Amino acid sequence: MIEKNIHIPIMLDEVITHLDIQKNDCIIEGTAGFGGHTNEILKQLDKTGLYIGIDQDQTAINHSKEKFNSSPFANHYHDNFSNFETYLKKHKQTNFNKFFLDLGISSYQIDEAYRGFSHRFDGPLDMRMNTNSPINAKTILNTYSEESLSNIFYYYGELRHNKKLVENIIHNRKKSPLETTTDLRNIIKKSYFFHNKRSLFMKTCSQVFQAIRIEVNQEFKHIEETLPKLESYASNEAIIAILTFHSCEDRLIKKFIKQSKTLEFNPKSVIKPSKIERTNNSRSRSAKCRIIKKK
């Protein structure tokens, strides 16, 4: 079992408190990961309850299966959360009472160089959460058109000025394919003037890598597919908690809830990590938690 680089659960107390899990609830965790939130969720259930954990990362789901294999009501599946209804039906359930979704990338994924998620380590240009997926970061950077790359950096990385970056990617790949995270990092370095500010360079790298990761894993597409299903499969007075880390994720959710006739934010305001948590865990700083209830 993996013992290092395990993801520290973000806003654990806030999530558990607002989900208000009952002993006999049917609860789905759409991104079970390495079980940081799962451990506390399972403590709230008894043998009359049902836990369904889903994750598209095979390493993560294997870890959770092993960690919680002694729990009689815990079930784990390797899949994307957008397919959660498949597992409701598998357990002969028509709806869920509680649903939790953590849209962040795990510390394990970030810190393992061979996964290619981080610009801090040299590794292959991969970035796939599901390693069975046919498209990785290398494919995107070496085959996508100039326009497509520009749109990805603009919308997913919020990089308004990306013309030079895209031109350098196209120019470099004509000479030889981009293979590693270091290749991409070097292109970023010569595409912007950072005024000798390392912090600005690191921020730009994070934006570029984030944009490509979102495209590789079709993250926004899966959110858009999931939201109407949440509305359809939520029981009366069901509670949904979603952790977001990107402004576009939050906007997608707000737009859907605004149009929904049966779901509402409760509380209406977003929940953010405490000052102590932001200090102790820097990866929590951009997190927002939305609590959604079935009317």
C-alpha positions in Angstrom: 0.0 0.0 0.0 1.2 3.5 -0.8 2.2 5.3 2.4 3.8 8.5 1.0 2.5 11.6 -0.8 -1.1 10.7 0.2 -3.5 13.5 -0.5 -4.4 15.6 2.6 -8.3 15.9 2.6 -9.3 19.5 2.1 -12.1 21.1 4.3 -12.7 17.7 5.9 -14.7 19.0 8.9 -16.8 21.3 6.7 -17.7 18.6 4.2 -18.7 16.1 6.9 -20.7 18.6 8.8 -22.7 19.9 5.9 -23.3 16.5 4.4 -25.0 15.5 7.7 -24.7 11.8 6.9 -27.2 9.5 8.5 -26.4 5.9 9.4 -28.6 4.4 6.7 -27.7 6.8 3.9 -26.7 5.8 0.4 -23.7 8.0 -0.3 -21.6 8.3 -3.4 -18.1 9.7 -3.4 -17.4 10.5 -7.0 -13.6 11.0 -6.5 -12.7 8.6 -3.8 -9.0 9.1 -4.3 -6.8 7.8 -1.5 -9.7 7.8 1.1 -9.0 11.0 3.1 -12.7 12.0 3.2 -13.8 8.3 2.9 -12.5 7.4 6.3 -14.7 10.0 8.0 -17.7 9.3 5.7 -17.7 5.6 6.6 -17.6 6.4 10.4 -21.1 7.9 9.9 -22.7 4.8 8.4 -23.8 1.5 9.8 -24.7 -1.8 8.1 -27.9 -0.3 6.9 -26.0 2.3 4.9 -24.3 2.1 1.5 -21.1 3.7 0.3 -20.1 3.8 -3.4 -16.7 5.2 -4.1 -15.6 5.9 -7.7 -12.2 7.1 -9.1 -10.8 7.0 -12.5 -7.2 6.7 -11.2 -6.5 3.0 -10.9 -3.7 3.5 -8.3 -6.0 5.5 -6.1 -9.0 3.1 -6.3 -6.7 0.1 -5.6 -5.4 1.9 -2.5 -8.9 2.6 -1.3 -10.1 -0.9 -1.9 -7.3 -2.2 0.2 -7.6 0.4 2.9 -11.4 -0.1 3.4 -11.8 -3.8 2.5 -12.9 -4.7 6.0 -16.0 -2.4 5.7 -19.1 -4.4 4.8 -20.9 -1.4 3.2 -17.9 0.1 1.3 -17.8 -0.5 -2.5 -15.1 0.9 -4.8 -15.2 1.1 -8.6 -12.6 2.3 -11.3 -14.5 4.7 -13.4 -15.2 8.4 -14.0 -17.7 10.0 -11.6 -19.9 11.0 -14.6 -21.0 7.3 -14.7 -22.1 7.1 -11.1 -25.6 6.0 -12.0 -24.2 2.7 -13.3 -23.2 1.7 -9.7 -26.4 2.9 -8.2 -28.2 0.5 -10.4 -25.7 -2.2 -9.7 -26.7 -2.0 -6.0 -30.4 -1.8 -6.9 -30.7 1.8 -5.8 -32.9 4.3 -7.5 -31.4 7.4 -5.9 -28.8 8.7 -3.5 -29.1 10.7 -0.2 -25.6 12.2 -0.2 -23.0 12.9 -2.9 -19.5 14.2 -2.5 -17.2 15.4 -5.3 -13.6 16.6 -4.9 -12.5 18.1 -8.2 -8.9 18.6 -7.1 -5.9 16.7 -8.2 -4.3 14.6 -5.5 -0.9 15.2 -3.9 0.1 11.7 -5.0 -0.6 12.5 -8.7 1.2 15.8 -8.4 4.3 14.5 -6.7 4.9 11.4 -8.8 7.1 12.6 -11.7 6.2 9.7 -14.0 2.6 11.0 -14.1 3.7 14.2 -15.7 1.2 16.5 -13.8 3.8 18.8 -12.3 6.3 21.3 -13.9 8.4 20.8 -10.7 9.7 17.4 -11.8 11.1 16.0 -15.0 8.8 13.3 -16.4 6.9 12.2 -19.5 4.2 14.5 -20.9 1.3 12.3 -19.7 -1.2 13.9 -17.2 -3.8 11.2 -17.6 -5.8 10.5 -14.5 -7.1 7.3 -16.2 -3.9 5.8 -17.7 -6.1 3.7 -20.1 -7.2 6.9 -21.8 -5.8 7.1 -25.4 -4.9 10.8 -25.3 -2.1 12.3 -23.1 -0.4 15.7 -22.9 2.2 14.7 -25.5 -0.5 14.0 -28.0 -2.1 17.4 -27.5 1.1 19.4 -27.6 2.4 17.7 -30.7 -0.8 17.3 -32.8 -3.3 20.0 -31.8 -3.7 23.0 -34.1 -2.5 26.5 -33.2 -6.1 27.7 -32.7 -7.0 24.7 -30.5 -3.9 25.2 -28.3 -4.6 28.9 -28.0 -8.2 28.2 -26.9 -7.1 25.6 -24.3 -4.6 28.0 -22.7 -7.1 30.9 -22.8 -10.2 29.1 -21.4 -8.6 26.4 -19.2 -5.4 28.2 -18.0 -6.8 31.7 -18.1 -3.8 32.8 -20.1 -5.0 35.8 -22.1 -1.7 36.3 -23.8 -0.6 33.0 -25.2 0.3 33.8 -28.8 4.1 33.5 -28.3 3.7 30.3 -26.2 1.7 28.6 -29.0 4.0 29.8 -31.7 7.0 28.3 -29.8 5.2 25.0 -29.2 4.5 24.7 -33.0 8.0 25.8 -33.9 9.7 23.4 -31.5 7.6 20.3 -32.4 8.4 20.8 -36.1 12.1 20.1 -35.2 11.4 17.3 -32.7 8.4 16.2 -30.7 7.9 17.5 -27.1 8.5 14.5 -24.9 9.0 15.7 -21.3 7.7 18.2 -18.8 11.1 19.9 -19.0 10.6 20.4 -22.7 7.4 22.2 -22.0 8.9 24.2 -19.1 11.7 25.4 -21.3 9.3 26.6 -23.9 7.3 28.5 -21.3 10.5 30.1 -20.1 11.3 31.6 -23.5 7.7 32.6 -24.3 7.2 35.2 -21.6 9.2 38.0 -19.9 9.2 37.2 -16.2 11.2 40.2 -15.0 13.5 37.8 -13.1 10.5 36.9 -10.8 10.6 33.2 -10.1 7.1 33.4 -8.6 5.6 34.7 -11.8 7.4 32.0 -13.8 6.0 29.3 -11.5 2.5 30.7 -11.7 2.6 30.7 -15.5 3.9 27.1 -15.5 1.0 26.1 -13.2 -1.5 27.7 -15.6 -0.1 26.0 -18.7 0.1 22.6 -17.0 -3.4 23.0 -15.6 -4.9 23.9 -19.0 -3.4 20.8 -20.7 -4.4 18.6 -17.8 -8.0 19.7 -18.1 -8.0 19.0 -21.8 -6.4 15.6 -21.4 -8.9 14.5 -18.8 -11.9 16.3 -20.3 -12.6 17.6 -16.8 -15.2 20.2 -17.6 -17.1 17.9 -20.0 -17.5 15.3 -17.2 -18.8 18.0 -14.8 -21.4 19.1 -17.4 -22.5 15.5 -17.9 -22.7 14.9 -14.2 -24.8 17.9 -13.0 -28.1 16.9 -14.7 -27.6 13.3 -13.5 -27.2 14.6 -9.9 -30.6 16.4 -10.3 -32.2 13.2 -11.6 -30.9 10.7 -9.1 -31.0 12.8 -5.9 -33.6 11.8 -3.4 -35.8 14.4 -1.8 -33.7 16.5 0.6 -30.5 15.0 -0.7 -27.3 16.9 0.0 -24.4 17.3 -2.5 -21.0 18.7 -1.6 -18.6 19.8 -4.3 -15.0 21.0 -3.9 -13.8 23.1 -6.8 -10.4 24.5 -7.5 -10.9 26.4 -10.8 -13.1 29.4 -11.5 -14.6 27.7 -14.5 -15.6 24.7 -12.4 -17.4 27.0 -10.0 -19.1 28.9 -12.8 -20.4 25.7 -14.4 -22.0 24.7 -11.2 -23.5 28.1 -10.4 -25.0 28.3 -13.9 -26.6 24.9 -13.6 -28.0 25.5 -10.2 -29.4 28.8 -11.3 -31.4 27.1 -14.0 -32.4 24.1 -11.9 -36.0 23.8 -10.6 -35.2 21.2 -7.9 -31.6 22.0 -6.7 -30.4 25.0 -4.7 -27.4 26.2 -2.8 -27.8 25.9 0.9 -26.1 27.8 2.3 -26.1 30.2 -0.6 -22.6 31.5 0.0 -19.5 29.5 -0.9 -17.5 27.9 1.9 -13.7 28.5 1.9 -10.9 26.9 3.9 -10.0 28.4 7.3 -7.0 30.5 7.7 -5.3 27.7 9.6 -5.9 25.2 6.8 -4.7 27.6 4.1 -1.5 28.1 6.2 -0.9 24.4 6.9 -1.9 23.1 3.4 -1.0 25.5 0.6 -3.0 23.3 -1.9 -6.2 24.2 -0.2 -5.9 28.0 -0.9 -7.9 27.9 -4.2 -10.5 25.5 -2.9 -14.2 26.4 -2.7 -17.0 24.2 -1.3 -20.5 24.4 -2.7 -23.4 22.7 -0.8 -26.4 21.8 -2.9 -29.7 20.5 -1.6 -32.7 19.0 -3.3 -35.8 21.1 -2.7 
